[in-house]
Amino acid sequence: MAEGTEVEDRVDLDDDNYMEEMDDDVEEQIEDGIEGGGDENVEEEYEDPKAGGSGEDQLLEVDESHIANEPLKDEENPTASIDEDEKEKHAQLLALPPHGSEIFIGGLPREALEEDLRDLCEPIGEVLEVRLMKNRDSGESKGYAFISFKTKEIAQKAIEELHSKEFKGRTIRCSLSESKHRLFIGNVPKSWTDDEFRKIIEEIGPGAENIELIKDPQNPSRNRGFAFVEYYNNACADYGRQKMSSSNFKLDGNTPTVSWADPKSTSDHSAAAQVKALYVKNIPENTTTEQLKELFQRHGEVTKVVMPPAKSGQSKRDFGFIHFAERSSALKAVKDTEKHEIDGTFLTPRLSEILNEGQDYARWG
């Protein structure tokens, strides 16, 4: 089945809420302790009812000597409890089906129930979950569903058997689910080695199967400041994404940019495939950021406009950066048919190499 056909099928099914539904599913999978810190029940204080009076100092001295020679019990060692909680969460994430074991079924009749889909799929192999997508307001079926099997092999077999099959008077369409399991990580310290980066990723959470720190072709001893991490399944990837998106998380002082990466099967899975910004030249001297935003937002939502300050002793720079919410907007803006003019001057936009907020804009001068 062609990939383009699958995309068209999903558009026909009115599945604009597809990724929103997927996010909800991930939240359901990792709730009840998978996502939280897990230490709210740890006792931080311990009171000894026997301590006190004139002999308190002597009692404390004896206890310290005892502690120095024997390990703390679990209930007296909060760190040990936290570690156990983390191990349990990781085990729960890894117990979920691997990426590639979930299929998409479209073209379903509106009256089809989850029980009907389970009956349809169980003869093929063990079914772990059936999710029939429904309208949140009306509760009516959207005409498509996701089926999780125990293995990737069973899922592939189901696609072969179910695609174009007649089901309750309708011809259904079946393909591999596009659940995301690959992250793009920007603003990585360029001096880091593969081993240093791998150590951090593996400490964050489980399931990192392929860690790709992109090397600088001009200087093999350094990286280009970004990486891709492919996980065992969507739940593991989302767990890592949320951990690294925390305001307290740093990479040797750098705040990383963490987002879902395009599938590795695309023709260009390098950093260029993640760029959503434009580098714009020939900007007239008195142009404001508001003017640039108004000019370019016809292509899509503009999230940020950056005009680097001039160097000492120089006039204002004639270039800037336009950040879009979607890559498709940036691609549209650089088409040959698109013209951008301010006060009779034509601007020259092209795709930028800016991949994160912490990158040095001045180097473009």
Disulfide bonds with the S-S distance in Angstrom:
none
